[in-house]
Amino acid sequence: MFHFINRFTVTGDHAEFERILADINKYMSAQPGFRKHRLYRSARDPQVYVETAEWESAELHKKATSGDGFLAGIKRIMAHATAEPAPFTVVRENSAAGVR
């Protein structure tokens, strides 16, 4: 399993940022190996968003991020935000009893 986390600071239009990110996510979710995506917005600082993505492997994620559907979206989104992307490794995971 491969986990990717990206912190955005939005400096432009929030609605446009979210729309472009939704377009990117639509493309990514159709790629082999995609499992899950979540977008969070800070309750403390509305300029800050965090997205998490789960992929079957780093290789499949890398292949998806080299496609034109991803690269074109990234060029568009950078007009509205700065990004701090990075891969992460799960150290520990807990769930409530019966929750998957």
C-alpha positions in Angstrom: 0.0 0.0 0.0 1.2 3.5 -0.9 0.0 6.6 0.9 0.5 10.1 -0.4 -0.3 13.3 1.5 -0.4 16.8 0.1 -0.8 20.0 2.1 -2.0 23.0 0.1 -2.1 26.7 1.0 -4.7 28.3 -1.1 -3.7 31.8 -2.3 -6.4 32.1 -5.0 -10.0 31.3 -5.5 -11.1 28.5 -3.2 -14.1 27.3 -5.3 -11.8 27.1 -8.4 -9.1 25.3 -6.4 -11.7 22.7 -5.3 -13.1 22.4 -8.8 -9.7 21.8 -10.4 -8.7 19.3 -7.6 -12.0 17.4 -8.2 -11.1 17.2 -12.0 -7.6 15.9 -11.1 -9.2 13.4 -8.7 -11.6 12.2 -11.3 -8.7 11.5 -13.6 -6.7 9.8 -10.8 -9.5 7.6 -9.6 -9.8 6.1 -13.1 -6.1 5.1 -13.0 -4.9 1.5 -12.2 -4.0 1.1 -8.6 -6.1 4.0 -7.2 -7.9 3.1 -4.0 -9.0 6.2 -2.0 -8.8 10.0 -1.9 -9.9 12.4 0.8 -9.8 16.2 0.9 -9.7 18.1 4.2 -10.0 21.8 4.9 -8.5 23.2 8.1 -11.1 24.4 10.6 -8.5 26.7 12.1 -7.1 28.2 8.9 -9.4 28.1 5.9 -6.5 28.7 3.5 -5.1 25.2 4.4 -6.2 22.0 2.8 -4.8 18.5 3.1 -5.5 15.7 0.7 -4.7 12.0 1.3 -4.5 9.4 -1.4 -4.1 5.7 -1.1 -2.7 3.6 -4.0 -1.9 -0.1 -4.4 1.8 0.7 -5.0 4.2 3.6 -5.5 4.9 2.5 -9.0 1.2 2.8 -10.0 1.0 6.2 -8.4 4.1 7.3 -10.2 2.7 6.1 -13.5 -0.6 8.0 -12.9 1.2 11.2 -12.0 3.2 11.1 -15.3 0.0 11.3 -17.4 -1.2 14.4 -19.2 -4.5 14.3 -17.3 -2.6 14.8 -14.0 0.1 17.2 -15.3 -2.3 19.6 -17.0 -4.4 19.8 -13.8 -1.3 20.5 -11.7 -0.4 23.4 -13.9 -3.9 24.8 -13.4 -4.1 24.3 -9.7 -0.7 25.9 -9.0 -2.3 29.2 -10.0 -4.5 29.0 -6.9 -2.3 27.3 -4.3 1.2 26.2 -3.2 1.7 22.5 -2.4 3.8 20.4 -0.1 3.4 16.9 -1.4 5.1 13.8 0.0 4.8 10.0 0.3 4.2 8.6 3.7 4.6 5.2 5.4 1.9 4.1 7.9 3.5 3.6 11.3 0.4 2.6 13.2 -3.3 2.3 12.5 -6.2 1.8 14.9 -9.9 1.2 14.4 -12.8 0.9 16.7 -14.0 -2.7 17.2 -16.0 -3.8 14.2 -15.0 -0.8 12.1 -13.1 -1.5 8.8 
